[in-house]
Amino acid sequence: MTETSGSPTARNYYIDFLRAFRLLVVVAWHWVFTIVIWQDDGPHATSPIGFTTGLWMATWLLQVMPLFFYVGGYSHLNAWRKARASGDSIWRFVGRRLRRLAVPAFALLLVWIALGIILGAIFNLRWIGRGVLLVVSPLWFMGVYLMLVALLPVFLWLHDRWDSIVLVFLAAIAGTVDIVRFRYGWEWLGMVNMIAVWGLCHQLGFFYDRLVAAARRTDWTLLWAGLAGLSGFVFSGLYPGSMVGVPGERSNMAPPTLCIVALVAFQAGVAEILRPAMEIRLQRPRWQRLNDTINRFSMPLFLFHTTGLAFYLAVRYAIAGNRNEVRAPTVGWWLTRPLAFIGPLLFTLPVIFLFGRQWVRKPRARRRDRIATDTRQTVS
């Protein structure tokens, strides 16, 4: 069995696997299923979901943002336990995590804004603003994640004081917001769900250890409860079936709706059902190496995958002379999907090499660097 988090110092390889899986799904989705349509004001992104009957059901598994925040909740709680055991304060802990996430994200954002301004001014590219927006748009989740990190002291206090009742009240807030939005058209109120819904996904991760220790039927209960909730919401006609944004439909993600609450329950149940079999596989050295490699590349790959995609599309447009892709997926388009990640990957790897090497070095190499730095500081 893989180590679980009963001890604050234990490493959970299955959680590492879930991190790797969610990253690969997000990156592959953007690389393989993004359809760029050029209009008068510039590039617009869409996906095959809106053109293919029934494909929206795949988003119930492939929209992994709820799983992302669920795993993040567990990771934050476990990391805080380690920090507290070493005498750290919650404020120093939160400050470190905020800096570690915010600095690379804001640096990338500022570089693209500056690049857009410069290129727009030199070449009179009126569409450059939309282009930059598409490249940096995946960073929206980083803003939400940073908000959850900043609110971690509050979430930990709520967890210690009211335990699972917090989940009930966050779900109630999310439902109330949806009702008021849909009934009275107060769309601005949906911003409350950026905290309530994503906070619930994050808070659910605090219960990961208990889910692991619970009886097997608890996992199936969570899965079926989430699936029943999703089905009820979607087939009521009040919510769209897709868990990603589709042009012309109300979005379940921007802002998040009660569907996402059901979705995180369903995905957490699926993750728990798969856990025993995956823990056996993760005992094998080959799986461990693969798991470690993907996790080392996770931060730079997420940050730079749309940059690589933008460079690839720019070169492809320059060579082909046609900027528009198919407006609706064809048989030929679908047949090329297994190979569609190759071009963006080839353009993303050099960006990682130039700007993201500090994240992809092996832990032993990073430790040597820290020791060398400490030695130089001591000598000086």
WOKA-V86613 format. One line per field, one symbol per residue. psi: psi as a letter, one per 20 degrees, with the letter a starting at -180 (. if undefined). Layout:
psi->???
This chain:
psi->qqpakhpiiqpohhggghggghghggghghghjpopppahjaqqparigiiopiihhhihhinjgghghghhgggggghhggghhjjqqhgggggghgghghghghggghghgghggghhhgjlnhjhghggghgihiihhhggghghghjghghgggghgicihghghhhgggggggggghgikmhhhhhhihggghhggghhhhjghhhgirqhhhghggghgghgggggggiiihqqhpjqpppiqqpihnrqahhhghghgghhgghhhigghhhghihphghggggggghhigghgghjhhghgggghgggghghjohpaqhpprghghhihhiiigghghhhghgghhijhhhiqqhhhhggggggghghhgg.
